[in-house]
Amino acid sequence: MKIKTSIHASSIVEEGAKIGQGVRIGPFCHVGADVVIGDDVELVSHVSVMGATSIGASTKVYPMATLGAPPQNTKHKGGRTTLVIGRNCTIREGVTMHLGTDSSRGETTVGDNGNFLAYAHIAHDCVVGNNATFANGATLGGHCEVGNNVYIGGLTAVHQFVRIGDNAFLGGCSAIVGDVIPFAIAVGNRASLRGLNIIGLKRSGLPRSEILVLRKAYRMIFDRSRTVGENIEFAKAEFASSPTAMKIIDFITSRGKRHYAVPSLKGGDGDDVDDED
């Protein structure tokens, strides 16, 4: 039996908003005229959805979240920009997600199945992949790119324009000022790599043989006896047949010269210590 759409009498849904089937809008919410809310979305109470924001089906939004506020960017001149949130997300108390800017890509995009804990923030023009987890207070600056299956620890801040690769794990209370390669763990202020996210890789079902290949590729890429550029060329030849290793190599080489988080000098080669095999 389908749940009927219900809107609490204390909430305001402006004329022009598009509301799907089975939507539940609790007390004291405000939904703007340019908003699109998918089927079976729930706004628990005291939620503000502004601007040209769309929320995917079956997403649940908790009190005091603000979605689609104007970007905190002085270059934005007020043009129509968007925020697109995927399906089946959980958006907890006080979370903020902003519209894109009219001087950049013009859209902030959040994938499916995200879990955004209290007071997390996604700034203008960011792209967040599927199955993201942002712990309490995790923050993205503008223009960041976050891959699929990424975990960002509590009170961790990611600098604007930084990229985070698929399956990366960012430890709590960290400052991420350089790109983080796929499958890696990054921790600290300023963050350095602490090896591969072995636990996450196992949970994803990656075979042990491929994890061992990744570890070998990681050590080769960050071998301090040569430059990273030289190491990448060796790694391309060595790991051409490994799609997961090549994902790291392609991530590093696809955008030209950029700043990356690298293993800490204090921790030897920085390789993971979480693999019992």
Contacts in CASP RR format, 6 or more apart in sequence:
PFRMAT RR
TARGET T0000
AUTHOR 0000-0000-0000
METHOD contacts of the structure
MODEL  1
MKIKTSIHASSIVEEGAKIGQGVRIGPFCHVGADVVIGDDVELVSHVSVM
GATSIGASTKVYPMATLGAPPQNTKHKGGRTTLVIGRNCTIREGVTMHLG
TDSSRGETTVGDNGNFLAYAHIAHDCVVGNNATFANGATLGGHCEVGNNV
YIGGLTAVHQFVRIGDNAFLGGCSAIVGDVIPFAIAVGNRASLRGLNIIG
LKRSGLPRSEILVLRKAYRMIFDRSRTVGENIEFAKAEFASSPTAMKIID
FITSRGKRHYAVPSLKGGDGDDVDDED
2 21 0 8 1.000
2 22 0 8 1.000
3 22 0 8 1.000
3 24 0 8 1.000
3 40 0 8 1.000
4 22 0 8 1.000
5 19 0 8 1.000
5 20 0 8 1.000
5 21 0 8 1.000
5 22 0 8 1.000
5 23 0 8 1.000
5 24 0 8 1.000
6 22 0 8 1.000
6 23 0 8 1.000
6 24 0 8 1.000
6 25 0 8 1.000
6 26 0 8 1.000
7 13 0 8 1.000
7 19 0 8 1.000
7 23 0 8 1.000
7 25 0 8 1.000
7 26 0 8 1.000
8 25 0 8 1.000
8 26 0 8 1.000
8 27 0 8 1.000
8 28 0 8 1.000
8 29 0 8 1.000
8 45 0 8 1.000
10 26 0 8 1.000
10 27 0 8 1.000
10 28 0 8 1.000
11 25 0 8 1.000
11 26 0 8 1.000
11 27 0 8 1.000
11 28 0 8 1.000
11 29 0 8 1.000
11 30 0 8 1.000
11 31 0 8 1.000
11 43 0 8 1.000
12 29 0 8 1.000
12 30 0 8 1.000
12 31 0 8 1.000
13 19 0 8 1.000
13 25 0 8 1.000
13 29 0 8 1.000
13 31 0 8 1.000
13 32 0 8 1.000
14 31 0 8 1.000
14 32 0 8 1.000
14 33 0 8 1.000
14 35 0 8 1.000
15 33 0 8 1.000
16 33 0 8 1.000
16 34 0 8 1.000
17 31 0 8 1.000
17 32 0 8 1.000
17 33 0 8 1.000
17 34 0 8 1.000
17 35 0 8 1.000
17 36 0 8 1.000
17 37 0 8 1.000
18 35 0 8 1.000
18 36 0 8 1.000
18 37 0 8 1.000
19 25 0 8 1.000
19 31 0 8 1.000
19 37 0 8 1.000
19 38 0 8 1.000
20 37 0 8 1.000
20 38 0 8 1.000
20 39 0 8 1.000
20 41 0 8 1.000
21 39 0 8 1.000
21 40 0 8 1.000
22 39 0 8 1.000
22 40 0 8 1.000
23 37 0 8 1.000
23 38 0 8 1.000
23 39 0 8 1.000
23 40 0 8 1.000
23 41 0 8 1.000
23 42 0 8 1.000
23 43 0 8 1.000
24 41 0 8 1.000
24 42 0 8 1.000
24 43 0 8 1.000
25 31 0 8 1.000
25 42 0 8 1.000
25 43 0 8 1.000
26 42 0 8 1.000
26 43 0 8 1.000
26 44 0 8 1.000
26 45 0 8 1.000
26 47 0 8 1.000
27 45 0 8 1.000
27 46 0 8 1.000
28 45 0 8 1.000
28 46 0 8 1.000
29 43 0 8 1.000
29 45 0 8 1.000
29 46 0 8 1.000
29 47 0 8 1.000
29 48 0 8 1.000
29 49 0 8 1.000
30 47 0 8 1.000
30 48 0 8 1.000
30 49 0 8 1.000
30 50 0 8 1.000
31 37 0 8 1.000
31 43 0 8 1.000
31 49 0 8 1.000
32 49 0 8 1.000
32 50 0 8 1.000
32 51 0 8 1.000
34 51 0 8 1.000
34 52 0 8 1.000
34 53 0 8 1.000
35 49 0 8 1.000
35 50 0 8 1.000
35 51 0 8 1.000
35 52 0 8 1.000
35 53 0 8 1.000
35 54 0 8 1.000
35 55 0 8 1.000
36 53 0 8 1.000
36 54 0 8 1.000
36 55 0 8 1.000
37 43 0 8 1.000
37 49 0 8 1.000
37 54 0 8 1.000
37 55 0 8 1.000
37 56 0 8 1.000
38 54 0 8 1.000
38 55 0 8 1.000
38 56 0 8 1.000
38 57 0 8 1.000
38 59 0 8 1.000
39 57 0 8 1.000
39 58 0 8 1.000
40 57 0 8 1.000
40 58 0 8 1.000
41 55 0 8 1.000
41 56 0 8 1.000
41 57 0 8 1.000
41 58 0 8 1.000
41 59 0 8 1.000
41 60 0 8 1.000
41 61 0 8 1.000
42 59 0 8 1.000
42 60 0 8 1.000
42 61 0 8 1.000
43 49 0 8 1.000
43 61 0 8 1.000
44 60 0 8 1.000
44 61 0 8 1.000
44 62 0 8 1.000
44 63 0 8 1.000
45 63 0 8 1.000
46 63 0 8 1.000
46 64 0 8 1.000
47 61 0 8 1.000
47 62 0 8 1.000
47 63 0 8 1.000
47 64 0 8 1.000
47 65 0 8 1.000
47 66 0 8 1.000
47 67 0 8 1.000
48 65 0 8 1.000
48 66 0 8 1.000
48 67 0 8 1.000
48 69 0 8 1.000
49 55 0 8 1.000
49 61 0 8 1.000
49 67 0 8 1.000
49 68 0 8 1.000
50 66 0 8 1.000
50 67 0 8 1.000
50 68 0 8 1.000
50 69 0 8 1.000
50 70 0 8 1.000
51 68 0 8 1.000
51 83 0 8 1.000
51 99 0 8 1.000
52 80 0 8 1.000
52 81 0 8 1.000
52 82 0 8 1.000
52 83 0 8 1.000
52 99 0 8 1.000
53 67 0 8 1.000
53 68 0 8 1.000
53 82 0 8 1.000
53 83 0 8 1.000
53 84 0 8 1.000
53 85 0 8 1.000
53 99 0 8 1.000
54 82 0 8 1.000
54 83 0 8 1.000
54 84 0 8 1.000
54 85 0 8 1.000
55 61 0 8 1.000
55 67 0 8 1.000
55 85 0 8 1.000
55 86 0 8 1.000
55 89 0 8 1.000
56 85 0 8 1.000
56 86 0 8 1.000
56 87 0 8 1.000
56 88 0 8 1.000
56 89 0 8 1.000
57 87 0 8 1.000
57 88 0 8 1.000
58 87 0 8 1.000
58 88 0 8 1.000
59 85 0 8 1.000
59 86 0 8 1.000
59 87 0 8 1.000
59 88 0 8 1.000
59 89 0 8 1.000
59 90 0 8 1.000
59 91 0 8 1.000
60 89 0 8 1.000
60 90 0 8 1.000
60 91 0 8 1.000
61 67 0 8 1.000
61 91 0 8 1.000
61 95 0 8 1.000
62 91 0 8 1.000
62 92 0 8 1.000
62 93 0 8 1.000
62 94 0 8 1.000
62 95 0 8 1.000
63 93 0 8 1.000
63 94 0 8 1.000
64 93 0 8 1.000
64 94 0 8 1.000
65 91 0 8 1.000
65 92 0 8 1.000
65 93 0 8 1.000
65 94 0 8 1.000
65 95 0 8 1.000
65 96 0 8 1.000
66 94 0 8 1.000
66 95 0 8 1.000
66 96 0 8 1.000
66 97 0 8 1.000
67 83 0 8 1.000
67 85 0 8 1.000
67 91 0 8 1.000
67 95 0 8 1.000
67 96 0 8 1.000
67 97 0 8 1.000
68 83 0 8 1.000
68 97 0 8 1.000
68 98 0 8 1.000
68 99 0 8 1.000
68 108 0 8 1.000
69 96 0 8 1.000
69 98 0 8 1.000
69 99 0 8 1.000
70 76 0 8 1.000
70 78 0 8 1.000
70 98 0 8 1.000
70 99 0 8 1.000
71 81 0 8 1.000
71 98 0 8 1.000
71 99 0 8 1.000
71 100 0 8 1.000
71 101 0 8 1.000
71 123 0 8 1.000
71 124 0 8 1.000
71 125 0 8 1.000
72 98 0 8 1.000
72 123 0 8 1.000
72 124 0 8 1.000
73 101 0 8 1.000
73 103 0 8 1.000
73 124 0 8 1.000
73 142 0 8 1.000
75 101 0 8 1.000
75 103 0 8 1.000
75 104 0 8 1.000
76 100 0 8 1.000
76 101 0 8 1.000
76 102 0 8 1.000
76 103 0 8 1.000
76 124 0 8 1.000
77 102 0 8 1.000
77 103 0 8 1.000
78 102 0 8 1.000
79 102 0 8 1.000
80 102 0 8 1.000
81 99 0 8 1.000
81 100 0 8 1.000
81 101 0 8 1.000
81 102 0 8 1.000
81 106 0 8 1.000
81 107 0 8 1.000
81 124 0 8 1.000
82 99 0 8 1.000
82 100 0 8 1.000
82 106 0 8 1.000
82 107 0 8 1.000
82 108 0 8 1.000
83 97 0 8 1.000
83 98 0 8 1.000
83 99 0 8 1.000
83 100 0 8 1.000
83 107 0 8 1.000
83 108 0 8 1.000
83 110 0 8 1.000
84 107 0 8 1.000
84 108 0 8 1.000
84 109 0 8 1.000
84 110 0 8 1.000
85 91 0 8 1.000
85 97 0 8 1.000
85 110 0 8 1.000
85 111 0 8 1.000
86 110 0 8 1.000
86 111 0 8 1.000
86 112 0 8 1.000
86 114 0 8 1.000
87 112 0 8 1.000
87 113 0 8 1.000
88 112 0 8 1.000
88 113 0 8 1.000
88 114 0 8 1.000
89 110 0 8 1.000
89 111 0 8 1.000
89 112 0 8 1.000
89 113 0 8 1.000
89 114 0 8 1.000
89 115 0 8 1.000
89 116 0 8 1.000
90 114 0 8 1.000
90 115 0 8 1.000
90 116 0 8 1.000
91 97 0 8 1.000
91 116 0 8 1.000
92 116 0 8 1.000
92 117 0 8 1.000
92 118 0 8 1.000
92 120 0 8 1.000
93 118 0 8 1.000
93 119 0 8 1.000
94 118 0 8 1.000
94 119 0 8 1.000
95 116 0 8 1.000
95 117 0 8 1.000
95 118 0 8 1.000
95 119 0 8 1.000
95 120 0 8 1.000
95 121 0 8 1.000
96 119 0 8 1.000
96 120 0 8 1.000
96 121 0 8 1.000
96 122 0 8 1.000
97 108 0 8 1.000
97 110 0 8 1.000
97 121 0 8 1.000
97 122 0 8 1.000
98 108 0 8 1.000
98 122 0 8 1.000
98 123 0 8 1.000
98 124 0 8 1.000
99 106 0 8 1.000
99 107 0 8 1.000
99 108 0 8 1.000
99 124 0 8 1.000
100 106 0 8 1.000
100 107 0 8 1.000
100 108 0 8 1.000
100 124 0 8 1.000
100 125 0 8 1.000
101 124 0 8 1.000
101 125 0 8 1.000
104 124 0 8 1.000
104 125 0 8 1.000
104 143 0 8 1.000
105 125 0 8 1.000
105 143 0 8 1.000
106 124 0 8 1.000
106 125 0 8 1.000
107 125 0 8 1.000
108 122 0 8 1.000
108 123 0 8 1.000
108 124 0 8 1.000
108 125 0 8 1.000
108 126 0 8 1.000
108 127 0 8 1.000
109 126 0 8 1.000
109 127 0 8 1.000
109 128 0 8 1.000
109 129 0 8 1.000
110 122 0 8 1.000
110 128 0 8 1.000
110 129 0 8 1.000
110 132 0 8 1.000
111 128 0 8 1.000
111 129 0 8 1.000
111 130 0 8 1.000
111 132 0 8 1.000
112 130 0 8 1.000
112 131 0 8 1.000
113 130 0 8 1.000
113 131 0 8 1.000
114 128 0 8 1.000
114 130 0 8 1.000
114 131 0 8 1.000
114 132 0 8 1.000
114 133 0 8 1.000
115 132 0 8 1.000
115 133 0 8 1.000
115 134 0 8 1.000
116 122 0 8 1.000
116 132 0 8 1.000
116 134 0 8 1.000
117 133 0 8 1.000
117 134 0 8 1.000
117 135 0 8 1.000
117 136 0 8 1.000
117 137 0 8 1.000
117 138 0 8 1.000
117 154 0 8 1.000
118 136 0 8 1.000
118 137 0 8 1.000
119 136 0 8 1.000
119 137 0 8 1.000
120 134 0 8 1.000
120 135 0 8 1.000
120 136 0 8 1.000
120 137 0 8 1.000
120 138 0 8 1.000
120 139 0 8 1.000
121 137 0 8 1.000
121 138 0 8 1.000
121 139 0 8 1.000
121 140 0 8 1.000
121 141 0 8 1.000
122 128 0 8 1.000
122 134 0 8 1.000
122 140 0 8 1.000
123 139 0 8 1.000
123 140 0 8 1.000
123 141 0 8 1.000
123 142 0 8 1.000
123 143 0 8 1.000
123 144 0 8 1.000
123 160 0 8 1.000
124 142 0 8 1.000
124 143 0 8 1.000
125 142 0 8 1.000
125 143 0 8 1.000
126 140 0 8 1.000
126 141 0 8 1.000
126 142 0 8 1.000
126 143 0 8 1.000
126 144 0 8 1.000
126 145 0 8 1.000
126 146 0 8 1.000
127 144 0 8 1.000
127 145 0 8 1.000
127 146 0 8 1.000
127 147 0 8 1.000
128 140 0 8 1.000
128 146 0 8 1.000
128 147 0 8 1.000
128 150 0 8 1.000
129 146 0 8 1.000
129 147 0 8 1.000
129 148 0 8 1.000
129 150 0 8 1.000
130 148 0 8 1.000
130 149 0 8 1.000
131 148 0 8 1.000
131 149 0 8 1.000
132 146 0 8 1.000
132 147 0 8 1.000
132 148 0 8 1.000
132 149 0 8 1.000
132 150 0 8 1.000
132 151 0 8 1.000
132 152 0 8 1.000
133 150 0 8 1.000
133 151 0 8 1.000
133 152 0 8 1.000
134 152 0 8 1.000
134 153 0 8 1.000
134 154 0 8 1.000
135 151 0 8 1.000
135 152 0 8 1.000
135 153 0 8 1.000
135 154 0 8 1.000
135 155 0 8 1.000
135 156 0 8 1.000
135 172 0 8 1.000
136 154 0 8 1.000
136 155 0 8 1.000
137 154 0 8 1.000
137 155 0 8 1.000
137 156 0 8 1.000
138 152 0 8 1.000
138 153 0 8 1.000
138 154 0 8 1.000
138 155 0 8 1.000
138 156 0 8 1.000
138 157 0 8 1.000
138 170 0 8 1.000
139 156 0 8 1.000
139 157 0 8 1.000
139 158 0 8 1.000
140 146 0 8 1.000
140 158 0 8 1.000
141 157 0 8 1.000
141 158 0 8 1.000
141 159 0 8 1.000
141 160 0 8 1.000
141 162 0 8 1.000
142 160 0 8 1.000
142 161 0 8 1.000
143 160 0 8 1.000
143 161 0 8 1.000
144 158 0 8 1.000
144 159 0 8 1.000
144 160 0 8 1.000
144 161 0 8 1.000
144 162 0 8 1.000
144 163 0 8 1.000
144 164 0 8 1.000
145 162 0 8 1.000
145 163 0 8 1.000
145 164 0 8 1.000
146 152 0 8 1.000
146 158 0 8 1.000
146 163 0 8 1.000
146 164 0 8 1.000
146 165 0 8 1.000
147 164 0 8 1.000
147 165 0 8 1.000
147 166 0 8 1.000
147 168 0 8 1.000
148 166 0 8 1.000
148 167 0 8 1.000
149 166 0 8 1.000
149 167 0 8 1.000
149 200 0 8 1.000
149 204 0 8 1.000
150 164 0 8 1.000
150 165 0 8 1.000
150 166 0 8 1.000
150 167 0 8 1.000
150 168 0 8 1.000
150 169 0 8 1.000
150 170 0 8 1.000
151 168 0 8 1.000
151 169 0 8 1.000
151 170 0 8 1.000
152 158 0 8 1.000
152 164 0 8 1.000
152 170 0 8 1.000
152 171 0 8 1.000
152 172 0 8 1.000
153 170 0 8 1.000
153 171 0 8 1.000
153 172 0 8 1.000
153 173 0 8 1.000
153 174 0 8 1.000
154 171 0 8 1.000
154 172 0 8 1.000
154 173 0 8 1.000
155 172 0 8 1.000
155 173 0 8 1.000
156 170 0 8 1.000
156 171 0 8 1.000
156 172 0 8 1.000
156 173 0 8 1.000
156 174 0 8 1.000
156 175 0 8 1.000
156 176 0 8 1.000
157 174 0 8 1.000
157 175 0 8 1.000
157 176 0 8 1.000
158 164 0 8 1.000
158 170 0 8 1.000
158 176 0 8 1.000
159 175 0 8 1.000
159 176 0 8 1.000
159 177 0 8 1.000
159 178 0 8 1.000
162 176 0 8 1.000
162 177 0 8 1.000
162 178 0 8 1.000
162 179 0 8 1.000
162 180 0 8 1.000
163 179 0 8 1.000
163 180 0 8 1.000
163 251 0 8 1.000
163 255 0 8 1.000
163 258 0 8 1.000
164 170 0 8 1.000
164 176 0 8 1.000
164 179 0 8 1.000
164 180 0 8 1.000
165 179 0 8 1.000
165 180 0 8 1.000
165 181 0 8 1.000
165 182 0 8 1.000
165 183 0 8 1.000
165 184 0 8 1.000
165 251 0 8 1.000
166 182 0 8 1.000
166 183 0 8 1.000
166 247 0 8 1.000
167 182 0 8 1.000
167 183 0 8 1.000
167 197 0 8 1.000
167 200 0 8 1.000
167 201 0 8 1.000
167 204 0 8 1.000
168 180 0 8 1.000
168 181 0 8 1.000
168 182 0 8 1.000
168 183 0 8 1.000
168 184 0 8 1.000
168 185 0 8 1.000
168 186 0 8 1.000
168 197 0 8 1.000
169 184 0 8 1.000
169 185 0 8 1.000
169 186 0 8 1.000
169 197 0 8 1.000
169 200 0 8 1.000
170 176 0 8 1.000
170 180 0 8 1.000
170 185 0 8 1.000
170 186 0 8 1.000
170 187 0 8 1.000
170 191 0 8 1.000
171 185 0 8 1.000
171 186 0 8 1.000
171 187 0 8 1.000
171 188 0 8 1.000
171 191 0 8 1.000
172 187 0 8 1.000
173 188 0 8 1.000
173 189 0 8 1.000
174 186 0 8 1.000
174 187 0 8 1.000
174 188 0 8 1.000
174 189 0 8 1.000
174 191 0 8 1.000
175 188 0 8 1.000
175 189 0 8 1.000
175 190 0 8 1.000
175 191 0 8 1.000
176 186 0 8 1.000
176 190 0 8 1.000
176 191 0 8 1.000
176 261 0 8 1.000
177 190 0 8 1.000
177 191 0 8 1.000
177 259 0 8 1.000
177 261 0 8 1.000
178 191 0 8 1.000
178 258 0 8 1.000
178 259 0 8 1.000
178 260 0 8 1.000
178 261 0 8 1.000
179 251 0 8 1.000
179 258 0 8 1.000
179 259 0 8 1.000
179 260 0 8 1.000
179 261 0 8 1.000
180 186 0 8 1.000
180 191 0 8 1.000
180 193 0 8 1.000
180 260 0 8 1.000
180 261 0 8 1.000
181 193 0 8 1.000
181 248 0 8 1.000
181 251 0 8 1.000
181 252 0 8 1.000
181 260 0 8 1.000
181 261 0 8 1.000
182 247 0 8 1.000
182 248 0 8 1.000
182 251 0 8 1.000
183 196 0 8 1.000
183 197 0 8 1.000
183 201 0 8 1.000
183 214 0 8 1.000
183 244 0 8 1.000
183 247 0 8 1.000
183 248 0 8 1.000
184 193 0 8 1.000
184 194 0 8 1.000
184 195 0 8 1.000
184 196 0 8 1.000
184 197 0 8 1.000
184 218 0 8 1.000
184 261 0 8 1.000
185 193 0 8 1.000
185 194 0 8 1.000
185 195 0 8 1.000
185 196 0 8 1.000
185 197 0 8 1.000
185 272 0 8 1.000
186 192 0 8 1.000
186 193 0 8 1.000
186 194 0 8 1.000
186 261 0 8 1.000
187 194 0 8 1.000
190 261 0 8 1.000
191 261 0 8 1.000
192 261 0 8 1.000
192 262 0 8 1.000
192 263 0 8 1.000
192 264 0 8 1.000
193 222 0 8 1.000
193 261 0 8 1.000
193 262 0 8 1.000
193 263 0 8 1.000
193 264 0 8 1.000
193 270 0 8 1.000
194 263 0 8 1.000
194 264 0 8 1.000
194 270 0 8 1.000
194 272 0 8 1.000
195 218 0 8 1.000
195 263 0 8 1.000
195 270 0 8 1.000
195 271 0 8 1.000
195 272 0 8 1.000
196 211 0 8 1.000
196 214 0 8 1.000
196 215 0 8 1.000
196 218 0 8 1.000
196 271 0 8 1.000
196 272 0 8 1.000
197 272 0 8 1.000
198 211 0 8 1.000
198 272 0 8 1.000
198 274 0 8 1.000
198 275 0 8 1.000
199 274 0 8 1.000
201 211 0 8 1.000
201 214 0 8 1.000
202 211 0 8 1.000
206 214 0 8 1.000
206 244 0 8 1.000
208 277 0 8 1.000
210 242 0 8 1.000
210 244 0 8 1.000
211 275 0 8 1.000
213 239 0 8 1.000
213 242 0 8 1.000
213 244 0 8 1.000
213 245 0 8 1.000
214 242 0 8 1.000
214 244 0 8 1.000
214 245 0 8 1.000
214 248 0 8 1.000
215 271 0 8 1.000
215 272 0 8 1.000
215 275 0 8 1.000
216 239 0 8 1.000
217 235 0 8 1.000
217 238 0 8 1.000
217 239 0 8 1.000
217 242 0 8 1.000
217 245 0 8 1.000
217 248 0 8 1.000
217 249 0 8 1.000
218 248 0 8 1.000
218 271 0 8 1.000
219 269 0 8 1.000
219 271 0 8 1.000
220 231 0 8 1.000
220 234 0 8 1.000
220 235 0 8 1.000
220 238 0 8 1.000
221 228 0 8 1.000
221 231 0 8 1.000
221 232 0 8 1.000
221 235 0 8 1.000
221 248 0 8 1.000
221 249 0 8 1.000
221 252 0 8 1.000
222 228 0 8 1.000
222 231 0 8 1.000
222 262 0 8 1.000
222 263 0 8 1.000
222 269 0 8 1.000
222 270 0 8 1.000
223 231 0 8 1.000
223 269 0 8 1.000
224 269 0 8 1.000
226 234 0 8 1.000
228 252 0 8 1.000
228 260 0 8 1.000
228 262 0 8 1.000
232 249 0 8 1.000
232 252 0 8 1.000
232 253 0 8 1.000
235 245 0 8 1.000
235 249 0 8 1.000
236 249 0 8 1.000
239 245 0 8 1.000
239 246 0 8 1.000
239 249 0 8 1.000
240 246 0 8 1.000
252 260 0 8 1.000
263 269 0 8 1.000
263 270 0 8 1.000
263 271 0 8 1.000
264 270 0 8 1.000
END
